[in-house]
């Protein structure tokens, strides 16, 4: 698929199959994602995989009660290492941290 086609045909889905996700597939995806560019090559992210039902419910609840999120069999939580960013970038750390984590997620 060409990049243009991938961008123009991208869709967001909120329906999920009721089956487990192969941990090897998640690992493969994350091993590729960590090559995302980041400000100063800081790679200021931590990644947490959540497959526990109760924790996924809590995450969905805390994300503005987007309860459809609970249907996903796993959640990939990306956390910004703010102290590292602040030390390196000062007042620009907040926006750079958000941008870096968003790039990883994409």
N, C-alpha and C positions, 0 to 999 in steps of 0.2 A: 504494500500500500504506500502510495506517495504521501509525503508530509501534508501537502495541501488537502488531500482527501481525508486524511486522519483528523485534521483540524475541523474541516467543514462538516464531517459526518459524526463528530463527537456528540455523545448524549450523556445525560446524567440519569442514573437509574436508582430507584428506591425500592425495587423488588429484588429479593435474593432467594436463591435456592436453599432448601433446608438440608444442607449437607456440610460436612466438615471441609475445611480448607486444608489442603496438603501442606504441612509445615515446610517441606522442601521448596514448594512453589513460592511461599512467602519469603523464605530465605533467599531464593534466587532474585526475586523482585527487589528486595532490600539491598542485596549485594550490588545490584546495578544502580539503584537510587543513590547510594552513598557517593557516587561519582558526580553528583550534581555540583555545580559551581557554588562557591560561597565567598562572601566578602573576606578578603585577606586569607583565603583558603582555611578559614577557621573551623569549618565543619562543626558548627555550634549546635548540633542536634544530638538528642538521645531519642531512641525509638523504643517504644514499649508495645508489645503485642498483647492484646487482652482478648481472651476467649471465655472467661468466666461469665456465666449468665448474669449473676448479680452485679458484677462490676460493669458489664455492658449496659445494664438497665440504668445504673447510676450515671454513667457517662451520657447516655441519651437524655436522661432527666436534666442533667446539668447543662446540656447544650440547648438551652431554651425549650426544653420539653419536646425535642424532636424524637418522639418515641418510635418512629419508623426506623431509626438507626439500630434499634435493638434487634431487628430482623437480620442484620448482617451477622454472619457466623463469627467474625472476629472484628476487632477494632485495632487500627494501627494508630497509636498516639505518638505524635512528634512533639518533643519538648525542647525549648530553647535554653541553651546554657547561658543565661543572662550575665552572670558575673564575668565570664570569659570575654564576652562581647563588650561589656562596659569598660573593662580594663584596656581593650584594644581600640575601641572606637568612641568612647566617651558618650556625648549626647546623641550621637547618631546610632548608638548600639541598638536601641529599640526597633527602629525601622529596618536596619540591616538584619537583625535577628529574625524578624518576621519574614522578610524577603527570602532569606536563606532557607528557612524552614518550609516556606511555600514552594520554593524551587525544588527542594527535596521531595515534597509531596507530589508535585506535578510529574 
